[in-house]
Amino acid sequence: MLVSNLEFLPDRTVLRHIGLVQGSSVRSKHVGRDIAASLKNIFGGELRGYTELLHDSREEATERMLEQARQLGANAVLNVRYSTSSIAAGASEIFVYGTAVELGD
């Protein structure tokens, strides 16, 4: 499955526009990560626990979007965008969406 943030791909033709596909993942903070993050806030540095949390959540949301595209018969998702929001105290959502299409050569 081809994934791109471009609206159109050079040298490729959109044969069929399938429509919007999306995926999301909501994750909450972990007590151990919160303690480590508090210490990092005092001394400075990357909050690696949160970086890993966001990375995993982004991958999960993307895979959910791609699975939806596969089920609709797409071979590509174009114009992909990511968004994040706070759902509740200590929980965030990663949301990804794009346009499912069938590309030709």
Secondary structure as GFF3:
##gff-version 3
##sequence-region A 1 105
A	DSSP	beta_strand	2	3	.	.	.	ID=ss1
A	DSSP	beta_strand	13	28	.	.	.	ID=ss2
A	DSSP	alpha_helix	31	43	.	.	.	ID=ss3
A	DSSP	alpha_helix	48	71	.	.	.	ID=ss4
A	DSSP	beta_strand	76	88	.	.	.	ID=ss5
A	DSSP	beta_strand	91	104	.	.	.	ID=ss6
###
